[in-house]
Amino acid sequence: MAVEVSESGATPSARDRVYQWVRDEIIKGTLPPGRFLDEVWVSELVGTSRTPVREAFHRLNSEKFIDLLPRRGAQVRSVTSRELEEVYASRRLIEGHAARELCLAESGAPEPLDGLAQRMEDAGQEQDWFTVARLDRAFHRAIVDAHHNSVLTELYDALRSRQQRVAVRALQIRPQRVPEIDRQHRAIVDALARNDVDGVAVLLDEHLRPIPEITAALG
């Protein structure tokens, strides 16, 4: 089981290892909506005691990945159309502000964007939606990070897990949108490179609007 290493290089705690594994399997769809999660099963699979599992479950519950049901345990939640709309609305506010400020400062396109866009296109050809969503998140975070507003970056980072889950679910529902998404990413990079304030605002607003077919499928 692969786990993330923190930015400081520290080894994740047992609680964090449980959280990362359950979160990623839910995002991938390996643990589908409605699935009940048993503390003993998770603890044996990840190789921890039950206490870190219980702690991880509380975090996953607060992030709307699972519901904790009295006497029944933890159950994986579905992604709802309202959740998708709220995540995208939050992203439009933060990313749109950061992108406009970058253009006004004539900062150009952040350096990582071209490489991330290419890697997303490669992963999309393999229909590896988990990797596409992870890279997509890195692409958009690079825009926010380049603005150097630590408060906005912290707010954006709080969306991370839900942002990835929403992205994977949207790709699973409408995989035919991938070429369009790739074109939009390239257009956003080009607008930032030209410091086109109005252009990048329009592109991000279009890019981060929920698709009716997807919201209808989520119910």
Rosetta silent file (secondary structure, phi, psi, omega in degrees, C-alpha in Angstrom):
SEQUENCE: MAVEVSESGATPSARDRVYQWVRDEIIKGTLPPGRFLDEVWVSELVGTSRTPVREAFHRLNSEKFIDLLPRRGAQVRSVTSRELEEVYASRRLIEGHAARELCLAESGAPEPLDGLAQRMEDAGQEQDWFTVARLDRAFHRAIVDAHHNSVLTELYDALRSRQQRVAVRALQIRPQRVPEIDRQHRAIVDALARNDVDGVAVLLDEHLRPIPEITAALG
SCORE:     score description
SCORE:     0.000 S_00000001
   1 L     0.000  118.500  179.152    0.000    0.000    0.000 S_00000001
   2 L   -82.978  137.365  176.997    1.542    3.296   -1.135 S_00000001
   3 L  -128.203  155.833  179.602    1.071    6.287    1.154 S_00000001
   4 L   -76.232  149.575  172.734    1.880    9.938    0.747 S_00000001
   5 L  -104.352  138.676 -178.488    4.820   11.539    2.494 S_00000001
   6 L   -65.479  163.517 -179.158    4.221   14.944    4.006 S_00000001
   7 L   -60.491  -25.363  178.195    5.915   18.024    2.542 S_00000001
   8 L   -79.863   -8.663 -179.328    8.322   17.951    5.495 S_00000001
   9 L    90.111    3.018 -177.848    9.353   14.410    4.553 S_00000001
  10 L   -73.349  148.075  176.001    7.869   12.915    7.714 S_00000001
  11 L   -73.019  133.618 -178.875    6.456    9.395    7.662 S_00000001
  12 L   -61.072  147.227  175.447    2.629    9.456    7.914 S_00000001
  13 L   -71.596  168.574  177.610    1.087    8.436   11.216 S_00000001
  14 H   -59.432  -41.400  178.201   -1.077    5.316   11.464 S_00000001
  15 H   -60.864  -43.594 -179.196   -4.170    7.520   11.412 S_00000001
  16 H   -67.865  -34.850  177.749   -2.967    9.295    8.273 S_00000001
  17 H   -64.627  -41.580  176.754   -2.160    5.997    6.545 S_00000001
  18 H   -63.817  -47.570 -179.093   -5.697    4.771    7.203 S_00000001
  19 H   -57.309  -48.408 -177.318   -7.162    8.083    6.067 S_00000001
  20 H   -62.701  -42.554 -177.674   -5.126    8.136    2.846 S_00000001
  21 H   -66.541  -49.728 -179.010   -5.951    4.553    1.941 S_00000001
  22 H   -63.386  -44.998  179.326   -9.693    4.794    2.578 S_00000001
  23 H   -57.134  -48.709 -177.007   -9.920    8.222    0.925 S_00000001
  24 H   -65.608  -38.355  179.461   -8.093    7.065   -2.215 S_00000001
  25 H   -69.165  -32.410  175.285  -10.127    3.872   -2.538 S_00000001
  26 H   -68.755  -44.284  179.476  -13.344    5.876   -2.223 S_00000001
  27 H   -60.107  -43.457 -179.828  -12.119    8.359   -4.844 S_00000001
  28 H   -68.518  -24.240 -176.470  -11.205    5.518   -7.213 S_00000001
  29 L    94.853    1.602  176.739  -14.563    3.857   -6.656 S_00000001
  30 L   -63.880  -36.201  170.697  -13.032    0.658   -5.258 S_00000001
  31 L  -104.026   96.089 -170.759  -15.051    1.361   -2.125 S_00000001
  32 L   -77.796  163.279  175.714  -18.371    2.322   -3.773 S_00000001
  33 L   -55.733  137.685 -178.905  -21.179    4.474   -2.368 S_00000001
  34 L    93.721  -15.729 -178.519  -23.284    2.549    0.134 S_00000001
  35 L   -69.019  133.038  174.008  -20.446    0.221    1.151 S_00000001
  36 E   -87.678  138.500 -178.466  -20.165   -0.349    4.894 S_00000001
  37 E  -111.868  122.969 -179.412  -16.637   -0.178    6.319 S_00000001
  38 L   -94.125  131.737 -178.073  -15.731   -2.377    9.263 S_00000001
  39 H   -58.268  -42.441 -178.348  -13.072   -1.064   11.652 S_00000001
  40 H   -64.348  -44.677  179.942  -11.505   -4.501   12.119 S_00000001
  41 H   -60.634  -45.628 -179.721  -11.316   -5.152    8.366 S_00000001
  42 H   -66.136  -42.645 -178.333   -9.681   -1.781    7.686 S_00000001
  43 H   -63.334  -38.386  179.101   -7.249   -2.112   10.596 S_00000001
  44 H   -70.600  -37.505 -178.149   -6.107   -5.545    9.404 S_00000001
  45 H   -69.246  -41.414 -178.027   -5.769   -4.395    5.809 S_00000001
  46 H   -85.848  -22.891  178.979   -3.746   -1.283    6.616 S_00000001
  47 L    86.103   46.760  179.230   -1.850   -2.900    9.494 S_00000001
  48 L  -134.873  175.452  170.131   -2.870   -0.721   12.424 S_00000001
  49 L   -80.018  177.312 -177.489   -4.885   -0.968   15.612 S_00000001
  50 H   -76.627  -23.319 -178.196   -8.528    0.067   15.617 S_00000001
  51 H   -61.044  -48.381  176.676   -7.894    3.437   17.297 S_00000001
  52 H   -61.189  -32.992  177.793   -6.246    5.069   14.216 S_00000001
  53 H   -63.757  -45.270  179.815   -9.081    3.680   12.090 S_00000001
  54 H   -61.985  -41.587  179.209  -11.653    5.286   14.344 S_00000001
  55 H   -65.456  -41.688  178.711   -9.762    8.593   14.221 S_00000001
  56 H   -64.715  -38.527  179.121   -9.475    8.432   10.425 S_00000001
  57 H   -60.971  -38.504  179.346  -13.183    7.684   10.127 S_00000001
  58 H   -65.094  -38.277  177.599  -14.015   10.862   12.030 S_00000001
  59 H   -68.131  -43.304  179.186  -11.911   12.915    9.603 S_00000001
  60 H   -63.989  -33.876  176.474  -13.476   11.200    6.588 S_00000001
  61 H   -66.433  -42.796 -179.610  -16.904   11.897    8.065 S_00000001
  62 H   -66.102  -26.857  179.318  -16.089   15.597    8.477 S_00000001
  63 L   -93.387    9.274  174.454  -14.970   15.723    4.821 S_00000001
  64 L    68.294   26.655  175.526  -18.242   14.097    3.664 S_00000001
  65 L   -87.686  -33.303 -179.500  -16.624   10.868    2.415 S_00000001
  66 E  -137.748  161.418  170.024  -18.479    8.612    4.847 S_00000001
  67 E  -110.275  137.548  174.570  -21.406    8.706    7.248 S_00000001
  68 E   -97.479  114.096 -173.984  -20.994    7.386   10.791 S_00000001
  69 E  -107.397  128.110  179.766  -24.187    5.539   11.667 S_00000001
  70 L   -54.693  128.900  177.061  -25.028    4.552   15.271 S_00000001
  71 L    64.581    5.072  179.937  -24.646    0.789   15.800 S_00000001
  72 L  -122.154  -17.220  178.341  -24.028    0.274   12.082 S_00000001
  73 E    95.441 -150.858 -176.039  -20.538    1.692   11.551 S_00000001
  74 E  -103.836  138.270  179.386  -19.237    3.729    8.627 S_00000001
  75 E  -128.739  133.758 -179.299  -20.904    3.913    5.226 S_00000001
  76 E   -67.757  131.574  179.403  -19.428    5.430    2.059 S_00000001
  77 L   -86.290  156.095  172.662  -21.368    8.480    0.885 S_00000001
  78 L   -86.031  152.219  169.220  -22.358    9.261   -2.692 S_00000001
  79 L   -77.838  126.854 -179.566  -21.176   12.393   -4.482 S_00000001
  80 L  -101.256  160.815  177.870  -24.248   14.598   -4.873 S_00000001
  81 H   -62.880  -36.225  179.189  -24.998   17.221   -7.497 S_00000001
  82 H   -64.643  -42.399  178.807  -25.128   19.863   -4.751 S_00000001
  83 H   -61.734  -45.108  178.969  -21.663   18.899   -3.522 S_00000001
  84 H   -58.663  -46.523 -178.593  -20.276   19.087   -7.063 S_00000001
  85 H   -63.314  -39.240 -178.851  -21.822   22.513   -7.609 S_00000001
  86 H   -70.722  -38.233  177.137  -20.508   23.841   -4.292 S_00000001
  87 H   -63.076  -46.035 -179.307  -16.976   22.558   -4.902 S_00000001
  88 H   -67.463  -36.472  177.298  -16.878   24.146   -8.346 S_00000001
  89 H   -63.092  -42.190  178.315  -18.329   27.428   -7.061 S_00000001
  90 H   -64.001  -41.145  179.572  -15.613   27.613   -4.397 S_00000001
  91 H   -65.424  -39.665  179.232  -12.948   26.859   -6.968 S_00000001
  92 H   -60.063  -40.615  179.985  -14.204   29.571   -9.332 S_00000001
  93 H   -63.893  -49.497 -174.248  -13.871   32.151   -6.575 S_00000001
  94 H   -74.361  -51.364 -177.360  -10.349   31.183   -5.504 S_00000001
  95 H   -66.712  -39.245  179.583   -8.819   30.209   -8.846 S_00000001
  96 H   -61.728  -43.159  178.405  -10.449   33.082  -10.707 S_00000001
  97 H   -63.184  -47.400 -178.234   -9.064   35.633   -8.259 S_00000001
  98 H   -61.117  -43.975 -178.187   -5.570   34.117   -8.338 S_00000001
  99 H   -64.630  -43.123  178.693   -5.472   33.956  -12.145 S_00000001
 100 H   -61.853  -42.664 -179.981   -6.631   37.554  -12.565 S_00000001
 101 H   -64.944  -37.016  176.985   -4.037   38.790  -10.082 S_00000001
 102 H   -62.147  -42.343 -179.952   -1.283   36.891  -11.888 S_00000001
 103 H   -67.756  -41.783  179.364   -2.249   38.540  -15.163 S_00000001
 104 H   -62.678  -32.872  178.113   -2.466   42.002  -13.600 S_00000001
 105 L   -83.777   -1.996 -178.515    1.030   41.489  -12.188 S_00000001
 106 L    55.126   45.056 -177.846    2.180   40.290  -15.657 S_00000001
 107 L   -82.990  -17.576 -176.254    3.558   37.137  -14.054 S_00000001
 108 L    76.084 -174.152 -179.087    2.893   34.887  -17.047 S_00000001
 109 L   -79.683  132.192  175.770    1.948   31.226  -16.785 S_00000001
 110 L   -54.986  139.635 -172.124    3.346   29.344  -13.764 S_00000001
 111 L   -55.325  -38.249 -175.358    6.198   27.095  -14.909 S_00000001
 112 L   -71.293  -13.514 -167.967    4.674   23.692  -13.943 S_00000001
 113 H   -62.131  -43.827 -178.370    1.509   24.100  -16.022 S_00000001
 114 H   -59.979  -46.733 -178.762    2.765   22.868  -19.405 S_00000001
 115 H   -65.476  -39.787  178.872    4.224   19.683  -17.976 S_00000001
 116 H   -66.338  -39.993  178.287    1.158   18.949  -15.864 S_00000001
 117 H   -61.118  -42.205  179.446   -1.135   19.485  -18.854 S_00000001
 118 H   -65.585  -42.359  179.809    0.888   16.983  -20.891 S_00000001
 119 H   -65.253  -35.018  176.313    0.881   14.402  -18.120 S_00000001
 120 H   -64.955  -41.254  179.148   -2.893   14.768  -17.773 S_00000001
 121 H   -62.860  -40.186  178.656   -3.327   14.171  -21.482 S_00000001
 122 H   -65.042  -45.121 -179.867   -1.207   11.021  -21.260 S_00000001
 123 H   -66.047  -33.878  178.773   -3.147    9.701  -18.250 S_00000001
 124 H   -65.312  -35.050  177.557   -6.431   10.508  -19.987 S_00000001
 125 H   -64.887  -28.761  177.716   -5.485    8.323  -22.934 S_00000001
 126 L   -88.418   -2.396 -175.663   -5.088    5.450  -20.449 S_00000001
 127 L    54.498   38.195  175.980   -8.418    6.388  -18.802 S_00000001
 128 L   -91.695   82.433 -171.132   -6.614    6.543  -15.462 S_00000001
 129 H   -66.587  -31.418  178.941   -9.109    8.901  -13.881 S_00000001
 130 H   -63.590  -44.548  178.480   -7.509    8.846  -10.431 S_00000001
 131 H   -68.191  -40.352  177.698   -4.202   10.072  -11.885 S_00000001
 132 H   -58.402  -46.289 -178.702   -5.957   12.583  -14.130 S_00000001
 133 H   -64.795  -38.807  179.117   -7.790   14.041  -11.125 S_00000001
 134 H   -65.067  -42.937  179.908   -4.594   14.189   -9.054 S_00000001
 135 H   -71.071  -36.223  177.265   -2.725   15.995  -11.847 S_00000001
 136 H   -61.327  -41.502  178.345   -5.683   18.276  -12.533 S_00000001
 137 H   -63.732  -41.424  177.893   -5.641   19.294   -8.904 S_00000001
 138 H   -64.175  -39.152  178.473   -1.882   19.984   -9.112 S_00000001
 139 H   -58.704  -52.585 -176.116   -2.422   22.051  -12.282 S_00000001
 140 H   -72.509  -32.523  177.266   -5.011   24.316  -10.708 S_00000001
 141 H   -66.602  -32.526  178.558   -3.199   24.535   -7.369 S_00000001
 142 H   -60.606  -33.868  177.112   -0.097   25.791   -9.205 S_00000001
 143 H   -67.882  -46.660 -179.758   -2.154   28.792  -10.326 S_00000001
 144 H   -64.806  -43.983 -177.842   -3.347   29.493   -6.783 S_00000001
 145 H   -63.043  -35.658 -177.849    0.114   28.928   -5.289 S_00000001
 146 H   -66.655  -18.790  178.097    1.760   31.331   -7.752 S_00000001
 147 L   -74.287  -19.898  176.629   -0.400   34.134   -6.345 S_00000001
 148 L    59.938   38.641  172.029    1.487   33.749   -3.012 S_00000001
 149 L  -108.877  103.500 -171.775   -1.558   34.377   -0.835 S_00000001
 150 H   -63.970  -32.756 -179.667   -1.128   31.868    1.979 S_00000001
 151 H   -67.845  -45.599  178.531   -4.699   32.243    3.266 S_00000001
 152 H   -63.834  -38.086  178.933   -6.214   31.509   -0.147 S_00000001
 153 H   -64.113  -41.555  177.659   -3.847   28.571   -0.601 S_00000001
 154 H   -63.385  -42.031  177.802   -4.920   27.114    2.764 S_00000001
 155 H   -62.644  -41.625 -179.818   -8.582   27.517    1.819 S_00000001
 156 H   -66.164  -41.294  179.841   -7.921   25.862   -1.525 S_00000001
 157 H   -63.681  -27.591  178.428   -6.036   22.986    0.074 S_00000001
 158 L   -66.243  -20.015  179.036   -9.044   22.300    2.302 S_00000001
 159 L   -85.816   -8.400 -166.364  -10.951   21.367   -0.870 S_00000001
 160 H   -47.537  -60.526 -173.159   -8.332   18.868   -1.989 S_00000001
 161 H   -64.937  -43.710  179.491   -9.902   15.490   -1.249 S_00000001
 162 H   -68.032  -34.518  176.905  -13.439   16.474   -2.221 S_00000001
 163 H   -61.121  -44.004 -179.897  -12.105   18.180   -5.343 S_00000001
 164 H   -67.841  -39.957 -178.678  -10.412   14.960   -6.457 S_00000001
 165 H   -66.298  -43.289  178.384  -13.448   12.811   -5.700 S_00000001
 166 H   -61.514  -41.703 -178.699  -15.781   15.120   -7.616 S_00000001
 167 H   -63.922  -44.928  179.334  -13.351   15.172  -10.561 S_00000001
 168 H   -62.617  -43.804 -178.230  -13.071   11.383  -10.744 S_00000001
 169 H   -63.670  -40.758  178.921  -16.843   10.953  -10.553 S_00000001
 170 H   -63.864  -39.272  178.995  -17.383   13.523  -13.314 S_00000001
 171 H   -68.699  -35.845  177.946  -14.834   11.766  -15.550 S_00000001
 172 H   -65.415  -36.504 -178.839  -16.461    8.406  -14.921 S_00000001
 173 H   -75.599  -41.844 -175.790  -19.836    9.803  -15.976 S_00000001
 174 L  -130.514   67.649 -179.514  -18.631   11.744  -19.045 S_00000001
 175 H   -63.222  -21.308 -179.516  -15.236   10.392  -20.210 S_00000001
 176 H   -69.330   -9.626  177.832  -15.879   11.834  -23.664 S_00000001
 177 H   -80.247   -8.733 -173.761  -15.241   15.301  -22.212 S_00000001
 178 H   -56.275  -48.063  178.633  -11.532   14.590  -21.750 S_00000001
 179 H   -58.713  -37.273  178.227  -10.371   16.116  -25.091 S_00000001
 180 H   -66.506  -41.663  177.769  -12.382   19.260  -24.333 S_00000001
 181 H   -61.189  -42.192  178.494  -10.870   19.489  -20.846 S_00000001
 182 H   -61.074  -42.795  178.929   -7.389   19.149  -22.340 S_00000001
 183 H   -63.602  -39.676  179.268   -8.106   21.984  -24.798 S_00000001
 184 H   -64.624  -40.685  177.818   -9.372   24.182  -21.979 S_00000001
 185 H   -60.668  -45.146  179.904   -6.223   23.586  -19.941 S_00000001
 186 H   -63.355  -37.712  178.724   -4.025   24.571  -22.893 S_00000001
 187 H   -67.333  -37.368  178.046   -6.127   27.694  -23.459 S_00000001
 188 H   -64.718  -44.008  177.274   -5.800   28.671  -19.791 S_00000001
 189 H   -59.070  -44.663 -178.596   -2.009   28.305  -19.974 S_00000001
 190 H   -63.652  -42.194  179.773   -1.947   30.448  -23.138 S_00000001
 191 H   -64.880  -40.386  177.206   -4.118   33.171  -21.570 S_00000001
 192 H   -65.402  -40.008  179.800   -1.900   33.292  -18.488 S_00000001
 193 H   -62.207  -32.582  179.523    1.218   33.452  -20.669 S_00000001
 194 L   -90.390    0.262 -177.240   -0.291   36.479  -22.453 S_00000001
 195 L    54.814   42.207 -177.272   -1.430   38.034  -19.156 S_00000001
 196 L   -88.423   93.709 -174.911   -4.943   38.176  -20.610 S_00000001
 197 H   -58.465  -53.114 -177.234   -7.028   39.185  -17.586 S_00000001
 198 H   -67.904  -40.450 -178.077  -10.425   39.010  -19.256 S_00000001
 199 H   -62.790  -45.575 -177.626   -9.591   35.952  -21.313 S_00000001
 200 H   -69.093  -32.265  178.049   -8.420   33.813  -18.405 S_00000001
 201 H   -64.483  -43.710  179.415  -11.451   34.833  -16.340 S_00000001
 202 H   -65.732  -43.327 -178.375  -13.822   33.676  -19.076 S_00000001
 203 H   -63.246  -45.592 -179.410  -11.900   30.437  -19.628 S_00000001
 204 H   -67.562  -37.011  178.978  -11.838   29.489  -15.948 S_00000001
 205 H   -63.191  -40.789  177.496  -15.502   30.347  -15.521 S_00000001
 206 H   -69.136  -43.531 -176.712  -16.379   28.027  -18.415 S_00000001
 207 H   -63.769  -34.177 -174.629  -13.951   25.325  -17.292 S_00000001
 208 L  -105.197   28.776  173.458  -15.291   25.271  -13.736 S_00000001
 209 L   -99.750  129.339  177.838  -19.001   25.206  -14.544 S_00000001
 210 L   -58.595  141.348  178.237  -20.828   21.948  -13.729 S_00000001
 211 L   -86.328  128.243 -175.798  -22.041   20.078  -16.812 S_00000001
 212 H   -54.087  -39.484 -179.438  -25.844   19.532  -16.746 S_00000001
 213 H   -62.534  -33.048 -179.196  -25.511   15.898  -17.862 S_00000001
 214 H   -75.608  -46.236  179.635  -23.181   15.195  -14.945 S_00000001
 215 H   -63.848  -35.149  178.293  -25.288   16.911  -12.286 S_00000001
 216 H   -65.831  -36.991 -179.602  -28.380   15.129  -13.624 S_00000001
 217 H   -69.220  -30.501  179.938  -26.594   11.765  -13.342 S_00000001
 218 H   -77.186  -27.029  178.113  -25.664   12.474   -9.720 S_00000001
 219 L    77.354    0.000    0.000  -29.241   13.347   -8.803 S_00000001
